Amino acid sequence: MARQEWKDPVTEAYKRDLDLTLLRRNLRRTPEERILAMIELQKLAEETRRAGREARRHR
């Protein structure tokens, strides 16, 4: 008799929307490359927040 594997419906719903190509591409990077990419993403996030504050200030 085959054992049925229980699957969490919430996890399965999230997995449906994952882009595995992005995960695989990131895993091909070295740890240093991942850190540098993360730093660049953080810079982008900070600049976006700054631009948003500036735009709200000029309303």
Secondary structure per residue as TSV (DSSP state, phi and psi in degrees):
chain	resnum	aa	ss	phi	psi
A	1	M	-	360.0	127.5
A	2	A	-	-77.3	135.8
A	3	R	-	-79.9	128.9
A	4	Q	-	-81.9	134.2
A	5	E	-	-91.1	124.3
A	6	W	-	-76.9	135.5
A	7	K	-	-123.9	130.0
A	8	D	-	-70.9	122.7
A	9	P	H	-62.9	-32.1
A	10	V	H	-67.6	-46.5
A	11	T	H	-61.7	-42.9
A	12	E	H	-63.1	-37.1
A	13	A	H	-65.1	-41.5
A	14	Y	H	-67.7	-40.8
A	15	K	H	-61.4	-29.7
A	16	R	H	-62.2	-29.8
A	17	D	T	-98.3	5.2
A	18	L	-	-77.1	138.8
A	19	D	-	-97.9	98.1
A	20	L	H	-66.3	-24.5
A	21	T	H	-64.7	-37.6
A	22	L	H	-67.9	-40.3
A	23	L	H	-63.1	-45.3
A	24	R	H	-64.3	-40.9
A	25	R	H	-62.6	-41.6
A	26	N	H	-67.5	-36.4
A	27	L	H	-70.6	-20.0
A	28	R	H	-76.4	-17.3
A	29	R	S	-74.4	155.5
A	30	T	-	-76.0	162.0
A	31	P	H	-55.5	-39.8
A	32	E	H	-63.8	-41.7
A	33	E	H	-63.6	-37.6
A	34	R	H	-64.7	-41.7
A	35	I	H	-65.6	-43.9
A	36	L	H	-62.3	-40.0
A	37	A	H	-64.3	-40.2
A	38	M	H	-64.3	-40.2
A	39	I	H	-63.4	-43.2
A	40	E	H	-63.5	-39.7
A	41	L	H	-64.9	-38.9
A	42	Q	H	-64.8	-39.9
A	43	K	H	-61.3	-43.0
A	44	L	H	-61.5	-42.8
A	45	A	H	-63.3	-43.1
A	46	E	H	-63.9	-42.9
A	47	E	H	-65.3	-38.6
A	48	T	H	-63.6	-43.3
A	49	R	H	-63.4	-42.5
A	50	R	H	-62.0	-44.2
A	51	A	H	-63.5	-38.2
A	52	G	H	-64.3	-43.6
A	53	R	H	-62.1	-42.9
A	54	E	H	-63.1	-41.9
A	55	A	H	-64.7	-40.7
A	56	R	H	-68.0	-33.8
A	57	R	H	-67.2	-29.1
A	58	H	T	-92.6	7.8
A	59	R	-	-71.5	360.0
